[in-house]
């Protein structure tokens, strides 16, 4: 499938297995190992701007664009975008309130602040946590679940609503709880279907794709925080569903 992707402006750091932040211009040794050709320029641009991080391995930075993103990482990214745009409902820590629950589901400590915030504000439910881990191993997030998390996060800062009607060819494969959030993400131009108009809800999301989703979210939260649309040099784009 031919992929189409446009860079967006974002100011949110990605945590993926606790990558190491690089300052200034970054050169990734694996820049050619991307899920689609257009990702190269995109990745380089956001890395040079300090908007995403890579991994320092044997003295070289790698991006690992094809690596899938875990549930904990996706929630950390939601939290980062809200925090960056001063859109957290509260800056209070909820870790102590939720720590027993998180420990019960073996949520890693580095994700406690973000996950506890998400639990407190309805972005994640306790029943969602069963998906996050398999013992001490992190599970990879699906396209549908990431859409729900980001859609719920948007719902904490705006009254924007969207209908439950989805026009994807595979809409019947989308769970009953997801349509309002998927529709919201689509209506805001953050998500779209693939070339065959499929959403592919069960598909895992990789680092290159989640970056675009985060960037779209960042653009929208920045607009909502300022109360008007960004103009000038702001870059926008949509992440297109992929077929495995």
Secondary structure, DSSP 8 states (H G I E B T S, - for coil): ---------------SSS-B---SS--BTTTT--SSTTHHHHHHHHHHTTSS-BEEETTEEE--TT-B-BHHHHHHHHHHHHHHTT--S-----HHHHHHHHHHTT--GGGHHHHHHHHHTTSS-GGGGGGTEETTEE-B-BHHHHHHHHHHHHHTT------S----TTGGGS-TTTHHHHHHHHHTTSEE--TTS---TT-B-BHHHHHHHHHHHHHHHHHHHHTS---TT-----EE----
